[in-house]
Amino acid sequence: MPRTTTVPATTGSWKPTWSPGHTSPGLPPLVVVQDPHDDYAFMAAHTPALGRITVHPTPVASAPAALAHDLLRSMGKHLPVAGSEDGTYWTGNAQTAWRVVATWMLALRIHHVIITRTHRISSRHFEHLFVLREFTKIRLTLLCHGPLPLALAAILAALPHAAVHSLTAARRAVGAPGPPSSADRFAWWEAGEQSLPHPGEPCFMLPTRRATSRAVIEAAARRLGHTVLPLPAVGRFPPEPDEPTALLAHRLHARVAHPVHAAALAVRVFAAQTAPPARTSRGREMRTPSWAVDLLEAARHFGQLEGRADNASLPHLRSWDHAAVTEAAHACSLHEHQAPGTKRHLAPTSRSRRPAAASSAGGTPAPSRAAS
């Protein structure tokens, strides 16, 4: 049985301001490791299946959202392609990007984050990082391979932490990862070569309420010039995925970084609907397949971090979100059935201009609703 999609309440809406005097009591320990030799043991500590990730910040990346992007990559999430409408909007906004990071950490059960090259992180990145710790209750380990930055030194002067200077003590501080994931949980961390699109990869047709015949699949393969893998009919996805479904699910997890867009596309795949709760043609609520549970849970967390009181449904999709979902389908090589002579990929979506908004602290447009 896949686990329930009921989402516990998070701390509240995301507020990207923090100071040492406003730290919540009872947080997991903060550890600062002086690691001048850049020991490999910390690189090998990356075990997302057990809730622990190691993040390697991009060198000389000072943009407010840069560290958030690095955190997303460490969770196997790849940002929208450069130049896409979706990619140039939410990924460049620091507040949105960090909210997306918090969302995935909560949904994917990431409880320990190790940050390397901390001596190169900006003061603004530290503020976002400690806000993230407050919201997600992660155990945070900071590795400094050079002199302690002044911004971090000032924070640590007022923040309880453990300072570690020997390699033996550092390895002890990192400790063992958490317990293995439950057997019924989808292994999103095993995306492997499905993480990024590549030429010649097989593609899929969006499921309909009737099983797709072999003749239709073969015709689609000739039209698209790629192998087309079959998927179950809408409402007939088993709790555990077959091999083609698992391949598509790994693409959804890896190639769609925005949780609301990933969840919306997942619901479109297994239920032919645009938002949960998914229901059968007779009105009964449809079981969520195991591969989609984390995606829907992430979308609900995102709504909570936006300050939404309702956590039972996905945030409302605006026209620009529908366009982003279409882009996500392209990235996953997921196509809609077409009548002979037509040329379209998914249902047409409105490309309405995104709303003008005030600038955020990061200097990029402050987003709104699901695109924010």
C-alpha positions as semicolon CSV with decimal commas, in nm:
position;residue;x (nm);y (nm);z (nm)
1;M;0,000;0,000;0,000
2;P;0,148;0,341;-0,091
3;R;0,159;0,582;0,195
4;T;-0,116;0,834;0,241
5;T;-0,098;1,172;0,071
6;T;-0,222;1,359;0,377
7;V;0,026;1,637;0,440
8;P;0,103;1,747;0,796
9;A;0,107;2,119;0,856
10;T;0,442;2,285;0,805
11;T;0,573;2,576;1,008
12;G;0,376;2,824;0,799
13;S;0,428;3,049;0,500
14;W;0,786;3,103;0,382
15;K;0,942;3,422;0,516
16;P;1,300;3,464;0,393
17;T;1,424;3,667;0,690
18;W;1,617;3,524;0,982
19;S;1,846;3,625;1,264
20;P;2,028;3,417;1,530
21;G;1,801;3,558;1,798
22;H;1,494;3,407;1,630
23;T;1,608;3,045;1,609
24;S;1,355;2,781;1,708
25;P;1,447;2,564;2,008
26;G;1,497;2,194;1,961
27;L;1,646;2,202;1,613
28;P;1,889;1,924;1,515
29;P;2,254;2,015;1,586
30;L;2,444;2,255;1,365
31;V;2,798;2,135;1,297
32;V;3,079;2,342;1,143
33;V;3,374;2,138;1,019
34;Q;3,715;2,288;0,943
35;D;3,824;2,062;0,658
36;P;4,134;2,211;0,492
37;H;4,210;1,890;0,303
38;D;3,865;1,861;0,137
39;D;3,832;1,500;0,253
40;Y;3,653;1,258;0,020
41;A;3,453;1,106;0,305
42;F;3,216;1,401;0,292
43;M;3,165;1,361;-0,082
44;A;3,073;0,996;-0,028
45;A;2,820;1,092;0,241
46;H;2,563;1,173;-0,029
47;T;2,290;0,910;0,027
48;P;1,954;1,061;-0,074
49;A;1,778;0,727;-0,037
50;L;1,854;0,755;0,335
51;G;1,764;1,123;0,365
52;R;2,113;1,274;0,345
53;I;2,251;1,491;0,064
54;T;2,588;1,656;0,004
55;V;2,573;1,989;-0,177
56;H;2,862;2,136;-0,375
57;P;2,796;2,509;-0,425
58;T;2,877;2,642;-0,769
59;P;3,206;2,836;-0,745
60;V;3,180;3,215;-0,767
61;A;2,799;3,201;-0,796
62;S;2,670;3,497;-0,595
63;A;2,317;3,524;-0,738
64;P;2,060;3,498;-0,455
65;A;1,908;3,181;-0,604
66;A;2,239;3,009;-0,692
67;L;2,270;2,798;-0,376
68;A;1,904;2,701;-0,403
69;H;1,975;2,569;-0,752
70;D;2,267;2,366;-0,615
71;L;2,042;2,218;-0,346
72;L;1,782;2,121;-0,606
73;R;2,045;1,947;-0,816
74;S;2,161;1,755;-0,510
75;M;1,805;1,624;-0,476
76;G;1,812;1,510;-0,838
77;K;1,605;1,802;-0,969
78;H;1,707;1,963;-1,297
79;L;1,602;2,319;-1,371
80;P;1,399;2,408;-1,680
81;V;1,604;2,448;-1,995
82;A;1,772;2,784;-2,043
83;G;1,555;3,030;-2,230
84;S;1,222;2,864;-2,154
85;E;0,943;3,084;-2,022
86;D;0,921;2,882;-1,703
87;G;1,296;2,867;-1,658
88;T;1,348;3,241;-1,687
89;Y;1,071;3,319;-1,438
90;W;1,061;3,120;-1,116
91;T;1,418;2,985;-1,112
92;G;1,566;3,334;-1,112
93;N;1,358;3,450;-0,820
94;A;1,539;3,374;-0,496
95;Q;1,231;3,357;-0,275
96;T;1,056;3,113;-0,508
97;A;1,362;2,896;-0,566
98;W;1,424;2,859;-0,192
99;R;1,057;2,782;-0,131
100;V;1,083;2,505;-0,391
101;V;1,391;2,368;-0,211
102;A;1,206;2,360;0,122
103;T;0,910;2,190;-0,045
104;W;1,116;1,905;-0,187
105;M;1,308;1,853;0,137
106;L;0,984;1,808;0,326
107;A;0,826;1,581;0,066
108;L;1,136;1,369;-0,003
109;R;1,224;1,326;0,367
110;I;1,566;1,491;0,345
111;H;1,680;1,533;0,706
112;H;2,056;1,594;0,682
113;V;2,225;1,844;0,450
114;I;2,603;1,871;0,417
115;I;2,728;2,188;0,245
116;T;3,084;2,187;0,109
117;R;3,290;2,498;0,029
118;T;3,099;2,697;0,289
119;H;3,383;2,949;0,303
120;R;3,268;3,076;-0,039
121;I;2,899;3,127;0,046
122;S;2,761;3,482;0,058
123;S;2,591;3,634;0,362
124;R;2,255;3,631;0,182
125;H;2,294;3,260;0,109
126;F;2,358;3,196;0,479
127;E;2,035;3,374;0,567
128;H;1,832;3,161;0,326
129;L;2,011;2,847;0,444
130;F;1,921;2,908;0,808
131;V;1,561;2,992;0,714
132;L;1,558;2,655;0,537
133;R;1,683;2,488;0,855
134;E;1,403;2,652;1,055
135;F;1,129;2,539;0,819
136;T;1,245;2,186;0,743
137;K;1,417;2,098;1,074
138;I;1,713;1,958;0,882
139;R;2,040;1,862;1,044
140;L;2,293;2,102;0,888
141;T;2,666;2,034;0,851
142;L;2,884;2,312;0,707
143;L;3,229;2,227;0,569
144;C;3,481;2,509;0,552
145;H;3,788;2,433;0,343
146;G;3,936;2,778;0,407
147;P;3,910;3,061;0,661
148;L;3,570;3,099;0,825
149;P;3,381;3,373;0,636
150;L;3,303;3,683;0,842
151;A;2,928;3,648;0,783
152;L;2,927;3,293;0,917
153;A;3,157;3,381;1,208
154;A;2,913;3,653;1,316
155;I;2,621;3,409;1,300
156;L;2,802;3,136;1,494
157;A;2,891;3,381;1,771
158;A;2,521;3,391;1,860
159;L;2,410;3,044;1,750
160;P;2,460;2,712;1,934
161;H;2,680;2,484;1,725
162;A;2,958;2,228;1,739
163;A;3,296;2,320;1,591
164;V;3,500;2,025;1,464
165;H;3,865;2,040;1,363
166;S;3,993;1,681;1,337
167;L;3,905;1,437;1,060
168;T;3,806;1,166;1,307
169;A;3,572;1,401;1,492
170;A;3,433;1,527;1,162
171;R;3,345;1,178;1,045
172;R;3,184;1,111;1,380
173;A;2,985;1,433;1,347
174;V;2,854;1,333;1,005
175;G;2,749;1,000;1,154
176;A;2,534;0,735;0,997
177;P;2,243;0,824;0,768
178;G;1,885;0,759;0,862
179;P;1,695;0,430;0,829
180;P;1,621;0,287;0,483
181;S;1,311;0,407;0,302
182;S;1,001;0,192;0,331
183;A;0,971;-0,081;0,071
184;D;0,655;0,068;-0,082
185;R;0,814;0,406;-0,152
186;F;0,908;0,495;-0,510
187;A;1,288;0,519;-0,553
188;W;1,302;0,869;-0,703
189;W;1,678;0,882;-0,640
190;E;1,741;0,609;-0,900
191;A;1,663;0,826;-1,203
192;G;2,011;0,766;-1,348
193;E;2,023;0,832;-1,721
194;Q;1,661;0,956;-1,714
195;S;1,772;1,273;-1,537
196;L;1,830;1,462;-1,861
197;P;1,679;1,422;-2,209
198;H;1,899;1,254;-2,464
199;P;1,865;1,190;-2,840
200;G;1,684;0,875;-2,934
201;E;1,523;0,816;-2,595
202;P;1,183;0,642;-2,596
203;C;0,876;0,854;-2,554
204;F;0,522;0,812;-2,421
205;M;0,165;0,894;-2,515
206;L;-0,060;1,051;-2,253
207;P;-0,293;0,778;-2,127
208;T;-0,662;0,785;-2,206
209;R;-0,949;0,600;-2,041
210;R;-0,912;0,321;-2,294
211;A;-0,604;0,105;-2,328
212;T;-0,390;0,214;-2,623
213;S;-0,378;-0,049;-2,894
214;R;-0,057;-0,177;-3,049
215;A;-0,160;-0,025;-3,385
216;V;-0,195;0,321;-3,228
217;I;0,143;0,289;-3,055
218;E;0,312;0,182;-3,377
219;A;0,153;0,470;-3,569
220;A;0,269;0,717;-3,304
221;A;0,622;0,575;-3,319
222;R;0,632;0,628;-3,697
223;R;0,502;0,982;-3,663
224;L;0,741;1,080;-3,381
225;G;1,043;0,890;-3,506
226;H;1,100;0,736;-3,163
227;T;1,009;0,420;-2,980
228;V;0,680;0,469;-2,793
229;L;0,644;0,279;-2,467
230;P;0,294;0,174;-2,349
231;L;0,137;0,306;-2,030
232;P;-0,167;0,178;-1,841
233;A;-0,505;0,333;-1,916
234;V;-0,629;0,615;-1,696
235;G;-0,748;0,481;-1,362
236;R;-0,571;0,150;-1,414
237;F;-0,224;0,233;-1,287
238;P;-0,126;-0,032;-1,031
239;P;0,009;0,080;-0,691
240;E;0,361;-0,020;-0,800
241;P;0,479;0,086;-1,148
242;D;0,567;-0,145;-1,435
243;E;0,896;-0,079;-1,617
244;P;0,772;0,186;-1,867
245;T;0,577;0,369;-1,596
246;A;0,882;0,370;-1,366
247;L;1,091;0,519;-1,647
248;L;0,839;0,801;-1,699
249;A;0,806;0,854;-1,323
250;H;1,182;0,899;-1,292
251;R;1,166;1,165;-1,563
252;L;0,887;1,347;-1,379
253;H;1,086;1,344;-1,057
254;A;1,414;1,452;-1,218
255;R;1,316;1,684;-1,502
256;V;1,036;1,890;-1,347
257;A;1,182;2,094;-1,064
258;H;0,873;2,298;-0,975
259;P;0,660;2,078;-0,745
260;V;0,324;2,215;-0,859
261;H;0,405;2,157;-1,225
262;A;0,538;1,807;-1,155
263;A;0,225;1,716;-0,959
264;A;-0,009;1,859;-1,221
265;L;0,159;1,656;-1,494
266;A;0,148;1,341;-1,279
267;V;-0,227;1,380;-1,222
268;R;-0,271;1,437;-1,595
269;V;-0,091;1,106;-1,658
270;F;-0,266;0,872;-1,414
271;A;-0,607;1,041;-1,397
272;A;-0,645;1,255;-1,712
273;Q;-0,733;1,546;-1,483
274;T;-0,567;1,877;-1,401
275;A;-0,584;1,866;-1,021
276;P;-0,645;1,621;-0,736
277;P;-0,835;1,467;-0,580
278;A;-0,839;1,238;-0,884
279;R;-1,174;1,069;-0,932
280;T;-1,302;0,785;-1,145
281;S;-1,580;0,828;-1,401
282;R;-1,822;0,719;-1,127
283;G;-1,705;0,989;-0,888
284;R;-1,503;0,769;-0,654
285;E;-1,165;0,899;-0,541
286;M;-0,884;0,736;-0,737
287;R;-0,588;0,570;-0,567
288;T;-0,265;0,766;-0,615
289;P;0,011;0,541;-0,758
290;S;0,322;0,512;-0,540
291;W;0,538;0,699;-0,794
292;A;0,311;1,007;-0,773
293;V;0,268;1,025;-0,394
294;D;0,580;1,236;-0,328
295;L;0,496;1,467;-0,619
296;L;0,147;1,545;-0,490
297;E;0,276;1,581;-0,135
298;A;0,540;1,829;-0,254
299;A;0,277;2,040;-0,429
300;R;0,069;2,060;-0,112
301;H;0,374;2,160;0,092
302;F;0,442;2,432;-0,164
303;G;0,090;2,565;-0,114
304;Q;0,145;2,572;0,262
305;L;0,472;2,762;0,225
306;E;0,282;3,016;0,017
307;G;0,052;3,067;0,315
308;R;-0,248;2,874;0,180
309;A;-0,480;2,742;0,450
310;D;-0,610;2,462;0,226
311;N;-0,362;2,176;0,202
312;A;-0,603;1,924;0,052
313;S;-0,555;2,031;-0,309
314;L;-0,291;2,165;-0,541
315;P;-0,237;2,540;-0,569
316;H;-0,453;2,684;-0,846
317;L;-0,287;2,673;-1,188
318;R;-0,288;2,996;-1,384
319;S;-0,243;3,014;-1,761
320;W;0,135;3,052;-1,731
321;D;0,146;2,742;-1,509
322;H;-0,039;2,542;-1,773
323;A;0,222;2,657;-2,024
324;A;0,496;2,540;-1,786
325;V;0,327;2,199;-1,753
326;T;0,332;2,172;-2,132
327;E;0,705;2,254;-2,126
328;A;0,750;1,985;-1,860
329;A;0,575;1,731;-2,081
330;H;0,813;1,819;-2,364
331;A;1,107;1,764;-2,127
332;C;0,972;1,420;-2,035
333;S;0,905;1,320;-2,398
334;L;0,536;1,286;-2,318
335;H;0,298;1,340;-2,611
336;E;-0,075;1,365;-2,659
337;H;-0,267;1,141;-2,895
338;Q;-0,326;1,315;-3,225
339;A;-0,579;1,264;-3,498
340;P;-0,430;1,214;-3,845
341;G;-0,301;1,535;-3,998
342;T;-0,282;1,734;-3,672
343;K;0,037;1,868;-3,519
344;R;0,025;1,951;-3,153
345;H;0,191;1,843;-2,828
346;L;-0,047;1,834;-2,533
347;A;-0,357;2,046;-2,531
348;P;-0,295;2,406;-2,641
349;T;-0,237;2,639;-2,348
350;S;-0,268;3,012;-2,312
351;R;0,062;3,194;-2,311
352;S;-0,072;3,486;-2,115
353;R;0,184;3,733;-1,998
354;R;0,287;3,671;-1,639
355;P;0,165;3,940;-1,400
356;A;0,385;4,234;-1,325
357;A;0,503;4,219;-0,966
358;A;0,717;4,411;-0,727
359;S;1,083;4,319;-0,701
360;S;1,189;4,073;-0,436
361;A;1,496;4,097;-0,218
362;G;1,685;3,903;-0,482
363;G;1,624;4,171;-0,742
364;T;1,394;3,957;-0,959
365;P;1,016;3,983;-1,001
366;A;0,828;3,860;-0,697
367;P;0,602;3,574;-0,812
368;S;0,247;3,493;-0,722
369;R;0,031;3,182;-0,677
370;A;0,156;2,852;-0,813
371;A;0,419;3,015;-1,031
372;S;0,564;3,191;-0,734
